[in-house]
Amino acid sequence: MMNIKRIFSTGALVCMVGVISNLAFAADKIDADDFVEDASAKGIAEVESAKVAQQKSSSADIKAFAQKMITDHSAANKELASIARSKNLEISDEAGMVSKAKKLMMEQRDDQSFDEAYAESQVEAHEDTIELFKQAAMSDDAEIAAFAKKTLPKLQHHLKMAKDLAAAHNED
């Protein structure tokens, strides 16, 4: 009788662990609609902040990085918009509120503090965007997952570049 209770208890425990791990896995995914909305807003914010960097910075490396962000994120935004249209999903037509506030603060900085702040903000923005794209890479929507998987290496490269910029422009 004791063995039956033990087997039953062990079986129940295994089932609970399975349910919990499935819930944890599901929490790491994002649905296509939320991804398109968030990713498009982040993409617009990237392009807008890079345009500010082009105008405000006098550093060649900041300007070169900003141009790469404009080029790469504009291309990704265009591809995401095409995917969204094919699925009748809405894309954001503007950056999120937090991104807008950061852009306004950046516009008020002088050259040196701007460069440092821009580089640091790019590290943070790319870390956040990479997390979003990792979630989308597990999407049940094959086209969204493929787009995220294809875009992730470029975002990871941008993060490395941003970290290098931040180190080069850190005033400490």
N, C-alpha and C positions, 0 to 999 in steps of 0.2 A: 504494500500500500504506500509505503514511504517513497518508493521509486516512482510510482505513478505521480505523486504530488510533485516530486522533484522534476520529473520530465515535463509536467504541465507548467510548473513555474519557469523552468528554463525556456520552454517554448513561448510562453507569454513574454518573457524578457526579450527574446530574440525578435518577436513581432514588434514590441515597443521600440527597440533600437532601429528596426527597419523603418517604422513610421517616422520616427524622429529624424533619421538621416534623409528620408525623402522630403520632409518638410524643410530641412536645412538646405538641401539641394534646390528645392523650388524657390527658396528665398534668394538664392544666388542668380536666378534667372529674372529676366524682365520681359514683359510682353512687348510686342512689336510697336503698338501705338505709343506706349510710354517711352520706349527707346527712341523712336523717330522724333517725338516732341523734344525730349531732353538733348539728344545728340545734335539736332538741328539748331537749337538755341546755343549750345556750347560752340558749335562750328561758327555761327554768326559772331559770337563774342570773341572768338579767336581772331577772326578777320578784322573786326572793329578795333580790338586792342593793338593788333599789329599795325594797322594804319596810323594809330596814335603814335606808336613807337617810331614809325617812319618819319613822322613830322617832328617829334619832340627830341629824339636822341641825336647826339652828334657822334656816337660810337659806331664805327664801321661794322663791328661784329653784331651789335644789336640790330642795326638796319638790315644786315644780311639775314639774320635769323627771322626778323619780322617779315621780310620779303618771302622767305621760305614758308612761313606760316600762312601768309596770304595765298600763295600759290597752292600749297598742299591742302589747306582747309577749304579753299574755294572749290577745288576739284572734288573733295570728299562731300562737301555740301551739295554739289550738283548731282553727284551719283546717288546720294541719299534721297534727294528730292525726286529723282527719277523712280527709285524703288517705291517711295511713298505714294507717288501718283499711280503707279501700277497696282497698288493695294488699296487705293482710296483712303490713305491715311493722311492726316493733317501734319504739316511741318510747321515749326515755329517760324515766324517772319521777323522775329527780333530776339536779341539776347535776353537772358533772364534778368530779373531785378538785381541780383547780387553782382552779376557781371557788369551791369550798367553802373552800379555804384562804384565798383572798382575802377571802371574806365574814367568816371568823373574825378575820382581821387588821383588817378595817374596823370590826368591832364593838368592838375594843379602843381605838380612837382617840377623842380628844376632839373637840369640835365643829369647831373651825377646821381641824385637821389631817384630820379626817374629810371635810369638804367638799372639800378639795383632793385628797385621795386618791380619793374617790368619783368626782370629775369626771375625773381622770386615768385611772382604771380604766375608765370608760365610753368614753373615747376609744379605748383599747386594745381593749376588748371589741368595740366596733362596727367597728373596722378589721378585726379577725379575722373577725367575722361577715359583713362585706361580702365579704371574699375567699371565704369558704365559699359564699355565695349567688351570687357570680359564677361559681364552678365549677358550681354546680347549674343556673344559667341555661343552661348548655351541655349539660345532661343529655340522654341519649337518651330519657328518660322525659318525655313531653310535659307531663304534669300537674305533675311536679316542676319542670320548667323554667319553666312558666307561673307557678307559685307564687313561685319565686325572682325572676323578672323583675318580677312585680307588687310584691313586698315590698322589692326593692332601693332604690327611691326613698325609701321611708320610713326604711330603715336609714341611707341617706346623709344624710337630714335629721337623724336622731338623732345621727349623727357630727358634723355641723356644730354642733348644739346642745351636744353634749358638749365640743367644742373651745372654744366660747364660754364655757361654764361653767368649764372648766379655766383659761382666760385670766383670768376674773373672780375666781377663787379661788386663783390662784397667789401664794404668799407671797414669791416672790423679788423 
